[in-house]
Amino acid sequence: MTIKGPRDLPKMDDLLKDPQLDSLKQTQGYLPVKEAVRSLLEAARQTLTGAEGPTHPDAVFLDQVRGIGRDEDTKLPLSRQSLLEASRLKLESEARPGIRKVINATGAILHTNLGRAPLAEQALAALAECSRGYASLEFDLKEGKRGQRTSSVEALLCRLFGVEAATVVNNNAAAVILALSALCRGRQVLVSRSELVEIGGKFRVPEIMEESGALLREVGTTNKTYLADYEKAIDDSTGALLKVHRSNFRISGFTEDVDEADLARLAHQHGLPLIYDLGSGCVSTELADLLPGEPTVADALASGADVICFSGDKLLGGPQAGIILGRAALIGKMAAHPLMRAFRCDKLALSALEATLTLYRDPDRAKQHVPLLKSALYDSKKLRERTKKLAASLAHHRIEARVVASQAIMGGGAAPEIPVASWALAIKPEPLPVSSLESALLSHDPPILCRTTHETLLFDLRTLSGPDEDLLLTALLHIFNREVPLP
Ligand SMILES: *Cc1c(COP(=O)(O)O)cnc(C)c1O
């Protein structure tokens, strides 16, 4: 029966008795179901009376049942059944975790808002295995006694990068604070004015420096810094020279930078360390070839820097972590610092990191298994073929999608603007506005994120795994068939 006015609304108790809600009562409990029905009746009453004020937060579920983006008179009528359906949608949406899988069709390979690097299967397996039960996190199985939680990852890092010492903390921001606190507290640290950057999420070099207790000594200018600028600034109170990867910021035109090797030489002449915040930590040379100007970890080490640090979940493609490599005496001071206890990694991150690093022992294995490398290095011609196939499947269902050349980006605060050639599906959702398709995509399970230009939705395939591609196809068929019924 169609509900035309508030008086036609069913009684709550009556709705609650409907057998369609039985399974929800079983899976979610009686009270949440009652609350959902009450709230949906309230939303419906508000819609029917056209009450002023903000839209009821649950009106969105009624809209989903009655057709998104339609005018009031072309929507499916409000009925007892639509109320039940909307209640079910609300309950299902409440049961979904806040952090859940999404499909990233944006083409941003390292998407800071979408969890940065996806993990390799090997990393996931290690993480699950070590977390499901007990693990030798701080137990030395050779000695049969208490061990140190980072020792196996440290040994692996030393072998992999040929360094004297290494350690790991929660993220790279922590690594930088730890290095400055442990090595430079109360002493001046020289930084070029062109590197006093803010990197997403309030990581601001001057503020981090202040927090650490080291004293910032700016050298050079915003666009030009010479070796002589550092040289002039060195005195008895100098604790270190710091080089910061500019990451999400570029300077161009009339510029001058000091090479890290020259900086390291100068530091060493004065018995000082060079600390290098490398940011992304690119290990793969093939990936570096895609990213002009991006140094690899090996490049940074070859420059002679004494401590280098970088993220585990940027260009390395592992879990969130801050990896620190360098000279044993300096790393030892950092490891012994009280902040180390606050910054230490848990078993989830350490096991996933160890598995990811193990893949890098053979660059081909890394290329084959680390999702970030797979996405970034995936052959563009093959990507085009996959996009064409997807467009053909959609055409089969009378959904028009063009195959267009696209520019994916590396993203992740690392090399955010460096384009990576890609292919995308372009869909003009006419007659619907783009915004309503976007919200249908976001409320789909799993949610889908894409790019929008000129009233067109772009689905970039570079960031889609094979299974994600299938999920995207299913989602588009589902959404279009419901929102734009075939004639
Ligand atoms: C990303 C970045 C950081 C912060 O690293 P997190 O792992 O996000 O904490 C610090 N320094 C540089 C240069 C960066 O690019």
The ligand as an SDF file (V2000), in Angstrom:
LIG
                    3D

 15 15  0  0  0  0  0  0  0  0999 V2000
   56.1050   10.9450    4.4220 C   0  0  0  0  0  0  0  0  0  0  0  0
   57.2590   11.6220    4.9870 C   0  0  0  0  0  0  0  0  0  0  0  0
   57.4500   11.6680    6.3710 C   0  0  0  0  0  0  0  0  0  0  0  0
   56.4560   11.0520    7.3130 C   0  0  0  0  0  0  0  0  0  0  0  0
   56.4710    9.6650    7.1780 O   0  0  0  0  0  0  0  0  0  0  0  0
   55.3020    8.7710    7.8480 P   0  0  0  0  0  0  0  0  0  0  0  0
   55.7230    7.3690    7.5850 O   0  0  0  0  0  0  0  0  0  0  0  0
   54.0410    9.1720    7.1650 O   0  0  0  0  0  0  0  0  0  0  0  0
   55.2760    9.0900    9.2830 O   0  0  0  0  0  0  0  0  0  0  0  0
   58.5510   12.3070    6.8620 C   0  0  0  0  0  0  0  0  0  0  0  0
   59.4460   12.8830    6.0350 N   0  0  0  0  0  0  0  0  0  0  0  0
   59.3030   12.8520    4.6900 C   0  0  0  0  0  0  0  0  0  0  0  0
   60.3290   13.5290    3.8370 C   0  0  0  0  0  0  0  0  0  0  0  0
   58.2020   12.2180    4.1200 C   0  0  0  0  0  0  0  0  0  0  0  0
   58.0390   12.1890    2.7920 O   0  0  0  0  0  0  0  0  0  0  0  0
  1  2  1  0
  2  3  1  0
  2 14  2  0
  3  4  1  0
  3 10  2  0
  4  5  1  0
  5  6  1  0
  6  7  2  0
  6  8  1  0
  6  9  1  0
 10 11  1  0
 11 12  2  0
 12 13  1  0
 12 14  1  0
 14 15  1  0
M  END
$$$$
